[in-house]
Amino acid sequence: MRAMICSNVMLRVAQKNSCRWLSSSSAAAIEDLPLQFLRASDPANFDKDTFQRKDVVFDKSSGKPLITSTLKTPFMREYSLHGESYKVVWDDGVVSEYQRSWVKKQLDLWGKSDIQRVMWNDLTEDRVRTSKDLSMGFEEVLTSNGQAKALKALYQYGILLVTNTPIDDRCSGSVATVASALGGGAKKDDTSVLNNYLKGQNYDRLEGVVDGPLRTLYGTVWSTSTSDQSAGASTADSAYGNESLPLHTDMTYIRDPPGLQIFTMVRPATTGGESLFGDGFAAAEKLRSVDPTSFRVLSELPRRYRCVDRVSGWHLEASGPVIALNYGRVVGIRHNDLDRLPDLPPEGVEDVDEFYKTVNRAHQAWDKILASDDIRLILRLQAGETAIVANQRCFHGRLGFSLDGYSSRVIKGCYVSQDEFESRLRWEGYHV
Ligand SMILES: [Fe+2]
């Protein structure tokens, strides 16, 4: 084995598949990736225009896959770092090149990211407003650096406060533009809400654009003022009243609830109406530590959720556990008791009475955590302030408010799909 270190070039000759740089000054870690993955990820294996794989072998006529893969582990003969790109020579003579930034991103995606989620409680309004991580201006969110910063906050904390959102006649456009900035989609042509906004064109019912808000039964950009709601959009939800709303996540009654929820305060209530938020992941971890049996029940038992709108005709139902796990890690929260249907014991349950006792005990333990003051973040959103939450993690709710005049408290908002939100996080290198 030998290594050569030059001014801008580092060369490593490998005898086996595992090896280490001799220079500790290098943060390079291409060798930490599986060689099978690295070889398959050779940029030459991907079409330059479609980015689809070219190394998949199948019969061109029938489409049937051809079995050609070998179980032989690829062997890296040598690799070197030239500025910002690696050059790898394989034992069969193939030479592959990889961008250093790409290597780092793959390591992050593989779960080696330095940035971890932050579980929070005891979070205060003052801390949110003064935090450089949790609060930023509307104009900043529209920049590429601002988007990265916002996504980092939403990955780490699941919540972000955006100030100075335009709420004049551009309000719907402002809300949709934030969704476009933090969602997927084209960002470089006139099919992008964000790009149109930056060029001075306002959002108009999403005609001709391909990104931005998720379309749901509530339309695209919704308003809690029924007079401002899109024609035909549903208002069959307690959000359109003035009573308090317990902490919940939205649209539990669809299989994959929205990933982001964007709330822009247009007009605060004169009295009451403060916004509530809570970290569902922190609540789940708290339950896991204080009552593992209840945690297991809420992470294994599918609960049923429903939304019915007699006026518009919508009827949606879905089911899923309150706490979604992936290899033991909490990855999602589905919780809205107002939309949850009574439980039915799963097939095979013999002691029905014991089933209900166990489920009720688990849900009471969960409610006890959600009722504690330390999990409730109360924000007094002012006109033009936008709260964004990761809907499959962060609860939201509100305190009751008095109706002194028609629609005294008005919020406009929209959703971003979980697919688009997760894609953005993955592209930023986060492990989701
Ligand atoms: Fe809600």
Residues whose N, C-alpha, C, O or C-beta is under 5 A from the ligand:
A	BS01	LIG	D250
